[in-house]
Amino acid sequence: MTISLTPYEQDILKKVSQSANDLGYSAYAVGGFVRDKILGRSCKDIDIVCIGSGIDLAKKFKEQFYPNAPFSYFKNFGTAMIKLDDIEIEFVGARKESYRQDSRKPIVETGSLQDDQNRRDFTINAMAIQLTDDDFGKIIDPFNGLADLADQLIKTPLAPEATFSDDPLRMMRAIRFATQLNFRIDESTYNAIEPLAERIQIVSQERIIDELNKIILAPKPSIGFKLLFNTKLLHLIFPDMVNLYGVDKVGRFAHKDNFYHTLQVLDNTADRSDDLWLRWAAILHDIAKPATKRFEEGHGWTFHGHEALGAKMVPRIFRQLKLPLNEHMKFVQKMVMLHLRPISLTKENITDSAIRRLIFDANDDLDQLLQLCEADITSKNADKVKRYTRNLKLVKKKVEEVEERDRIRNWQPPISGELIMKTFDIKPSKEVGLIKNAIKDAILDGEIANDFEEAFNFMKQKGHDLGLQVVHQE
């Protein structure tokens, strides 16, 4: 079998071949590039393995063909990277690896192509394209990776127990590839994961979260989360999410399983958006339900305040998982805090004031909040789904009307704290905050127009109520 390469890829590999020939090396394209080209997927990086020094081959390739390309190398690892306009090429010498029981850092030695293929995680990633002139483009497939690709199967090239024990992250990678490609995991490979799940704890959190994020970004992330749950990996890497699992019953009252509800919301969100952080908001939107669960006689199960407690939990979860503690965390926190608001507005007459407050609080993230709310409509009762969907459409329509009229999004009250202090000749104090918030609330509630003059007069009255005197008149 030959692989269909783009003219650009063909040109790059021919140039690698020429540089390797000049050094007397054998060279091969390996791993994910080979897999993705067979599957017809686009690929933005190429891994090159050579029998010799990967750094020397990279230097030769750069000098001959791309002298101005960014180049970096890591002597300790024997790897080098060249970045072209839209593709990265990594060079490494063929190697074999052995592992200690308490570490996933391998002891690396120079090896053959066979040694290099033996250390690969899965058969579909263990194929190589030969780059020598005589056999350029020939596929070397020692573990029947082509057959497993055709069968849509994730399988380790060697005994799965040895593969996973050596590098426990490969258990998550098996699940990640199954999720991304919608493949099955080979039975013996799958059965080896749970007994070895505890070994994931020797893997750095940064590597774990990288794999988890790739699962979350898959077309249907629930596939991966169900596999993580069933193999007990999720219990070790994300116990807060596992706590959502299960149904409690008292008499005829039962609540839904919030774990599977969360997965449905995540899949619904994935259908609407590729935004990783909106998908994280879907994962965490009900994260505080276990902590807020109460049974009320005659009414059933309640989760009052789970949105507020969930928002407070977000920074701690991000910190533990080694997710960024920046604007992405704040976005997720805001989504968790506000996710009930749009639907709750439909339980009574939707006032302009409530809509203005929603627009103001959500600000630039309002559209994503509404996407999350739509994704959160997951009932087995078709009539209930129709009713909630219809009600959310009413909220969206009302938002458009109020936003077009009042322009509240990205709005700041027309009176600043500096003007308040100047008018009453006061220093920063509690009174400044009280007046500023009162002006904001009065405008959002429709008591006064979003207008400087009305706001200024309201400020003077509010100051008078607080015992302040106007010193400087605008």
KETORRO-683982 format. One line per 5 residues: number of its first residue (from 1); their letters; for each residue x, y, z of C-alpha. Coordinates in pm, 1 decimal, m for minus. Layout:
NUM	a	X,Y,Z  ... $
//
This chain:
1	mtisl	0.0,0.0,0.0  115.9,354.1,m74.5  6.1,672.0,100.4  m144.2,972.7,m72.6  74.8,1270.3,18.5 $
6	tpyeq	13.2,1630.8,m79.8  276.2,1775.7,m316.8  404.2,1987.2,m24.3  441.7,1683.4,204.1  602.0,1484.3,m77.2 $
11	dilkk	853.5,1764.7,m133.9  943.2,1783.4,237.5  991.4,1407.3,270.2  1202.0,1394.5,m48.9  1426.4,1663.1,98.7 $
16	vsqsa	1455.7,1470.0,426.3  1546.7,1164.5,219.3  1820.4,1355.3,34.9  1968.2,1491.1,360.6  1962.6,1141.9,513.1 $
21	ndlgy	2132.1,993.7,205.0  2403.4,1257.9,222.0  2474.3,1153.7,583.6  2451.6,783.0,506.1  2142.0,746.6,729.4 $
26	sayav	1817.4,556.4,686.5  1517.1,775.2,766.5  1146.9,715.6,818.7  830.7,918.1,876.4  656.1,756.2,1171.7 $
31	ggfvr	361.7,762.2,1409.6  63.6,993.6,1389.8  158.4,1139.8,1051.3  143.6,795.2,890.8  m182.9,710.3,1068.0 $
36	dkilg	m351.3,1036.2,972.1  m243.1,1021.0,608.2  m391.5,671.3,578.4  m714.0,797.9,736.9  m717.6,1099.1,504.8 $
41	rsckd	m686.5,1347.0,792.2  m485.8,1667.6,774.1  m164.9,1672.2,973.8  37.9,1968.2,1095.9  345.9,1781.1,1218.6 $
46	idivc	578.5,1511.0,1089.9  793.0,1288.3,1311.4  1112.6,1165.7,1148.2  1313.1,875.4,1291.7  1658.9,805.8,1157.3 $
51	igsgi	1927.2,546.7,1218.9  2185.1,794.4,1341.3  2169.2,1135.1,1506.2  1834.6,1311.3,1476.9  1998.2,1643.9,1559.6 $
56	dlakk	2260.4,1603.1,1285.5  1992.2,1510.7,1031.4  1784.1,1814.2,1128.2  2085.9,2044.5,1093.7  2170.9,1900.8,751.0 $
61	fkeqf	1807.5,1935.9,634.4  1792.0,2296.6,752.2  2126.1,2396.3,598.3  2037.4,2240.2,262.9  1678.9,2351.3,219.8 $
66	ypnap	1543.7,2587.7,488.1  1833.3,2797.5,625.3  1598.4,3062.4,770.7  1352.3,2825.4,936.9  1325.2,2836.6,1319.0 $
71	fsyfk	1531.4,2553.5,1465.2  1564.5,2413.6,1816.3  1722.3,2101.7,1959.2  1745.4,1920.6,2291.5  2077.4,1745.9,2329.2 $
76	nfgta	1972.6,1544.9,2635.5  1681.7,1391.5,2444.1  1853.6,1370.6,2105.5  1563.9,1555.3,1936.9  1543.5,1856.4,1708.3 $
81	mikld	1254.0,2063.3,1574.1  1224.5,2266.8,1255.6  920.6,2487.0,1207.6  810.9,2566.6,853.8  522.0,2797.5,765.0 $
86	dieie	240.6,2553.3,844.7  409.4,2233.6,956.8  650.8,2124.1,1230.1  907.9,1851.5,1172.0  1064.7,1668.9,1465.0 $
91	fvgar	1378.3,1460.9,1416.3  1502.1,1189.3,1652.5  1738.3,897.6,1632.7  1585.9,548.4,1661.0  1591.6,433.7,2021.2 $
96	kesyr	1482.3,167.8,2262.0  1349.0,233.1,2608.5  1325.7,64.5,2946.7  1141.4,187.3,3254.6  1174.0,184.9,3631.9 $
101	qdsrk	871.9,83.2,3835.0  828.1,420.6,4004.3  879.0,652.4,3706.4  743.8,704.2,3356.7  1075.9,859.6,3248.9 $
106	pivet	1246.4,597.1,3032.8  1606.8,492.4,3019.1  1684.7,561.4,2653.1  1944.7,385.0,2438.6  2029.8,396.4,2070.1 $
111	gslqd	1831.8,137.0,1881.1  1704.3,11.6,1547.3  1381.5,98.8,1364.4  1233.9,m220.1,1510.6  1327.5,m106.7,1862.6 $
116	dqnrr	1164.1,228.2,1791.5  843.8,69.4,1665.7  833.5,m168.7,1963.0  820.2,127.6,2203.6  518.1,287.7,2029.8 $
121	dftin	190.4,300.5,2219.1  m53.0,147.6,1966.7  m35.6,m52.5,1647.2  m192.7,230.5,1447.8  88.6,458.8,1566.8 $
126	amaiq	368.8,207.0,1505.7  374.3,226.9,1124.8  654.3,395.6,932.5  702.1,532.5,581.6  1044.3,447.3,438.4 $
131	ltddd	1226.8,748.6,293.9  1527.7,586.4,123.2  1541.0,631.8,m252.8  1483.4,269.8,m353.6  1177.6,215.0,m133.2 $
136	fgkii	1051.2,572.1,m87.7  690.7,564.3,33.6  687.6,198.4,137.4  490.9,130.6,456.7  663.0,m71.2,727.9 $
141	dpfng	390.1,m223.4,944.8  524.8,m486.2,1187.9  211.7,m499.9,1410.7  m66.8,m501.0,1149.1  m159.5,m139.9,1217.1 $
146	ladla	m320.2,m115.7,872.3  m560.9,m395.9,960.9  m641.4,m232.1,1295.5  m707.1,98.9,1120.0  m946.0,m79.4,885.7 $
151	dqlik	m1113.6,m246.7,1185.4  m1117.5,84.2,1378.5  m932.0,m76.5,1667.1  m699.6,63.3,1935.8  m450.9,m207.3,2033.7 $
156	tplap	m106.6,m209.1,2193.8  177.5,m352.9,1982.2  317.3,m553.9,2275.6  141.7,m696.1,2581.9  m84.7,m417.4,2714.3 $
161	eatfs	23.2,m478.3,3074.0  383.8,m401.9,2983.1  289.6,m108.4,2758.9  73.0,58.1,3024.9  294.5,m21.1,3319.2 $
166	ddplr	593.7,129.3,3138.3  407.9,450.3,3054.9  72.5,480.8,3235.2  m26.9,787.2,3032.1  m86.7,543.9,2745.3 $
171	mmrai	m404.5,430.1,2922.3  m546.1,780.2,2877.4  m408.1,796.9,2523.8  m594.6,476.3,2435.5  m915.7,639.2,2551.5 $
176	rfatq	m828.7,966.6,2380.8  m770.3,800.8,2042.2  m1087.0,592.3,2079.8  m1277.1,915.4,2145.9  m1118.4,1127.4,1872.9 $
181	lnfri	m1138.1,859.3,1603.5  m1455.7,687.1,1729.3  m1262.6,355.9,1741.1  m1308.0,56.6,1971.2  m1040.4,m40.1,2223.3 $
186	desty	m923.3,m399.8,2177.0  m1066.5,m619.7,2454.0  m732.8,m729.3,2602.4  m603.1,m372.5,2583.5  m917.0,m237.6,2754.8 $
191	naiep	m915.6,m506.5,3024.4  m557.7,m416.7,3118.8  m645.5,m55.5,3209.6  m844.4,m88.0,3533.2  m593.8,m317.4,3713.8 $
196	laeri	m318.3,m66.2,3631.8  m523.1,252.8,3681.2  m343.0,346.5,4004.2  m18.4,388.4,3810.2  m161.1,702.5,3647.1 $
201	qivsq	m61.2,876.1,3970.3  307.5,871.1,3873.0  226.5,1080.7,3563.7  260.8,1458.7,3585.1  m66.3,1650.2,3613.2 $
206	eriid	33.7,1862.8,3312.3  46.3,1553.5,3089.5  m281.5,1422.4,3228.1  m470.0,1747.0,3168.4  m328.9,1769.0,2814.8 $
211	elnki	m485.3,1430.1,2734.1  m808.7,1517.7,2913.1  m842.8,1841.0,2716.0  m796.2,1648.5,2390.8  m1079.8,1417.4,2495.6 $
216	ilapk	m1296.1,1719.3,2580.1  m1225.1,1869.2,2235.4  m1330.1,1550.1,2053.1  m1652.5,1553.7,1847.6  m1834.1,1345.8,2113.9 $
221	psigf	m1642.8,1380.9,2442.5  m1883.4,1160.1,2641.4  m1727.9,854.5,2475.5  m1399.8,926.9,2651.6  m1553.9,1017.6,2987.6 $
226	kllfn	m1755.1,695.5,2997.5  m1437.3,497.0,2925.8  m1245.4,692.2,3190.6  m1525.6,626.2,3439.8  m1563.8,256.0,3361.2 $
231	tkllh	m1187.7,193.4,3389.3  m1169.6,389.6,3720.0  m919.4,637.4,3575.8  m1165.3,921.9,3624.6  m1190.6,835.4,3994.8 $
236	lifpd	m819.5,908.2,4026.5  m779.1,1211.6,3801.0  m1112.4,1392.1,3855.5  m1302.0,1265.5,4163.4  m1525.1,1575.8,4175.7 $
241	mvnly	m1686.2,1464.2,3852.7  m1730.0,1106.0,3973.4  m1922.2,1243.1,4273.9  m2199.4,1341.4,4032.2  m2271.7,975.0,3960.0 $
246	gvdkv	m2572.8,795.8,4101.5  m2942.2,838.1,4180.2  m3099.9,871.4,4523.7  m3463.2,769.5,4580.1  m3706.6,837.4,4860.1 $
251	grfah	m4044.3,679.9,4791.6  m4158.9,795.2,4448.8  m3904.3,1079.1,4438.4  m3575.9,1035.1,4251.7  m3338.7,1281.5,4089.6 $
256	kdnfy	m3164.7,1229.7,3758.8  m2810.7,1094.1,3742.6  m2612.1,1417.2,3727.1  m2303.3,1242.8,3588.7  m2480.5,1126.1,3273.7 $
261	htlqv	m2675.4,1453.1,3254.6  m2341.6,1639.2,3255.8  m2210.6,1419.2,2974.6  m2521.9,1493.8,2769.2  m2478.9,1867.4,2829.1 $
266	ldnta	m2111.4,1834.6,2728.3  m2201.8,1657.2,2403.4  m2474.9,1913.0,2332.8  m2222.5,2192.2,2390.0  m1971.6,2017.3,2161.2 $
271	drsdd	m2238.0,2016.7,1888.3  m2264.0,2395.0,1923.0  m1908.6,2511.9,1992.8  m1542.2,2413.7,1961.4  m1453.7,2639.0,2257.0 $
276	lwlrw	m1262.2,2430.7,2512.9  m1361.3,2660.1,2798.3  m1731.3,2655.6,2718.7  m1703.0,2276.0,2721.3  m1535.0,2298.1,3063.1 $
281	aailh	m1827.8,2513.5,3175.7  m2059.1,2233.6,3064.0  m1856.0,1983.3,3268.3  m1865.1,2200.4,3580.4  m2208.4,2360.4,3557.0 $
286	diakp	m2361.7,2115.5,3808.3  m2043.2,2020.8,3993.4  m2182.4,2138.2,4330.1  m2503.3,1935.5,4312.1  m2370.0,1656.1,4537.1 $
291	atkrf	m2283.1,1912.4,4806.3  m2618.5,2094.3,4784.4  m2846.7,1791.0,4748.4  m3135.5,1792.7,4998.0  m3464.1,1604.5,5024.4 $
296	eeghg	m3773.7,1807.3,5101.0  m4078.2,1613.8,5220.8  m4360.6,1623.9,4971.7  m4147.9,1807.1,4715.6  m3851.1,1587.7,4633.4 $
301	wtfhg	m3481.1,1648.6,4575.7  m3342.2,2001.0,4560.5  m3002.6,2148.5,4477.8  m3055.4,2504.5,4594.7  m2754.2,2728.9,4547.0 $
306	healg	m2552.7,2477.1,4344.3  m2467.7,2745.1,4090.1  m2313.7,2976.2,4353.8  m2123.9,2698.6,4531.3  m2014.2,2555.8,4195.7 $
311	akmvp	m1868.9,2893.0,4097.7  m1672.2,2896.4,4423.7  m1540.5,2545.1,4349.7  m1407.6,2634.4,4004.0  m1075.3,2794.9,4115.1 $
316	rifrq	m993.5,2499.8,4340.5  m1069.1,2248.4,4064.0  m866.5,2444.6,3808.6  m576.1,2460.8,4054.2  m585.6,2086.2,4125.0 $
321	lklpl	m610.7,1991.9,3757.7  m337.2,2240.8,3657.6  m572.2,2432.1,3433.3  m488.0,2802.5,3382.3  m587.3,3039.3,3663.4 $
326	nehmk	m654.4,3327.1,3425.8  m937.8,3470.2,3220.0  m1036.7,3117.2,3108.9  m1098.9,3016.8,3469.3  m1297.3,3336.7,3528.9 $
331	fvqkm	m1505.4,3267.5,3218.5  m1591.5,2915.1,3336.8  m1670.6,3050.3,3683.2  m1906.6,3308.6,3532.4  m2082.3,3045.8,3318.7 $
336	vmlhl	m2133.6,2818.0,3619.6  m2268.1,3107.7,3827.7  m2512.7,3226.8,3560.0  m2621.7,2901.8,3393.5  m2964.0,2896.2,3563.0 $
341	rpisl	m3048.8,3260.8,3501.6  m3189.8,3255.9,3144.5  m3422.8,2960.4,3206.5  m3528.7,3095.1,3548.0  m3644.0,3416.7,3377.1 $
346	tkeni	m3913.3,3217.3,3195.4  m4083.8,3106.9,3516.7  m4252.5,3445.7,3549.4  m4319.7,3742.8,3326.6  m3989.1,3842.9,3170.9 $
351	tdsai	m3922.3,4201.7,3273.0  m3692.4,4440.9,3091.5  m3513.1,4494.1,3420.9  m3428.1,4123.0,3457.6  m3308.6,4108.9,3097.1 $
356	rrlif	m3093.4,4419.5,3143.6  m2932.3,4259.3,3449.1  m2866.1,3937.5,3257.1  m2703.8,4128.1,2970.5  m2496.9,4337.2,3212.2 $
361	dandd	m2379.0,4039.6,3419.8  m2298.3,3814.2,3121.4  m2155.3,4098.7,2911.3  m1940.5,3971.9,2620.7  m2011.5,3611.6,2720.1 $
366	ldqll	m2389.9,3629.5,2683.4  m2405.0,3435.9,2355.3  m2197.3,3153.4,2503.4  m2412.0,3151.9,2817.6  m2722.2,3107.0,2603.3 $
371	qlcea	m2548.4,2822.8,2415.2  m2477.3,2651.8,2747.2  m2836.5,2700.3,2863.2  m2966.1,2548.5,2541.5  m2728.6,2252.7,2585.3 $
376	ditsk	m2854.2,2211.2,2943.5  m3205.0,2120.0,2825.9  m3185.2,1740.4,2861.9  m3504.7,1566.6,2965.5  m3651.5,1232.8,2858.4 $
381	nadkv	m3985.4,1413.7,2862.1  m4025.2,1547.4,2507.2  m4294.7,1796.9,2610.7  m4067.0,1937.3,2879.6  m3784.0,1979.2,2629.3 $
386	krytr	m4016.1,2158.6,2387.7  m4142.9,2388.5,2662.6  m3794.1,2479.6,2787.6  m3666.0,2528.3,2432.8  m3961.4,2753.3,2350.9 $
391	nlklv	m3910.8,2953.6,2668.7  m3539.7,2999.8,2600.2  m3625.0,3130.8,2253.9  m3849.2,3388.9,2421.7  m3557.9,3496.5,2641.8 $
396	kkkve	m3328.3,3525.1,2339.1  m3587.4,3736.9,2156.2  m3629.9,3961.4,2459.8  m3251.0,3996.4,2493.6  m3228.4,4113.5,2131.8 $
401	eveer	m3504.7,4369.3,2184.8  m3362.5,4512.1,2508.4  m3005.2,4512.4,2379.7  m3103.8,4694.0,2061.5  m3291.4,4956.8,2262.9 $
406	drirn	m3071.0,5000.7,2572.2  m2721.9,4894.9,2458.6  m2640.9,4744.6,2797.8  m2373.7,4500.1,2683.1  m2024.2,4633.2,2761.5 $
411	wqppi	m2201.0,4921.5,2937.4  m2053.1,5118.0,3223.9  m2264.8,5353.1,3439.3  m2232.6,5716.4,3323.0  m2111.0,5832.1,3666.8 $
416	sgeli	m1759.9,5727.9,3771.6  m1624.7,5686.5,4122.6  m1389.0,5978.4,4058.0  m1680.0,6208.6,3975.1  m1865.3,6102.0,4291.3 $
421	mktfd	m1559.8,6182.9,4506.8  m1509.0,6518.6,4332.9  m1876.6,6620.1,4361.3  m1897.4,6552.4,4734.7  m1529.8,6623.9,4808.5 $
426	ikpsk	m1479.5,6282.3,4972.8  m1203.5,6023.6,4962.1  m1240.6,5658.8,4853.6  m1497.5,5515.4,5094.0  m1797.6,5288.4,5140.7 $
431	evgli	m2025.4,5575.9,5037.5  m1866.4,5594.0,4691.7  m1944.9,5227.9,4629.0  m2299.7,5263.3,4761.7  m2374.7,5556.9,4532.9 $
436	knaik	m2215.6,5395.8,4228.4  m2408.1,5069.1,4279.2  m2731.6,5259.6,4340.0  m2690.6,5439.7,4005.9  m2619.8,5112.5,3827.2 $
441	daild	m2922.1,4941.9,3984.8  m3150.6,5236.1,3911.3  m3058.6,5227.7,3541.7  m3083.4,4847.5,3514.7  m3419.9,4852.6,3695.3 $
446	geian	m3551.3,5124.9,3464.4  m3594.7,5383.9,3742.6  m3382.1,5634.5,3551.2  m3265.4,5651.1,3191.3  m2916.3,5550.2,3085.4 $
451	dfeea	m2835.2,5920.4,3065.3  m2566.1,6136.1,3230.7  m2796.4,6416.1,3345.3  m3052.8,6183.7,3505.1  m2775.0,5978.7,3664.2 $
456	fnfmk	m2604.5,6292.1,3798.8  m2925.4,6416.4,3959.0  m2988.5,6070.5,4104.8  m2632.4,6073.1,4244.7  m2694.1,6407.0,4420.5 $
461	qkghd	m3014.2,6275.3,4577.1  m2845.4,5953.1,4688.0  m2558.4,6154.7,4838.2  m2806.0,6372.8,5023.0  m2971.9,6058.6,5164.6 $
466	lglqv	m2630.9,5953.2,5295.7  m2569.3,6292.8,5458.4  m2327.5,6421.1,5192.7  m2320.4,6774.3,5053.7  m2250.4,6876.4,4696.0 $
471	vhqe	m1924.9,7074.9,4689.6  m1844.9,7076.1,4315.1  m2130.8,7108.7,4066.7  m2055.5,6954.0,3722.3 $
//
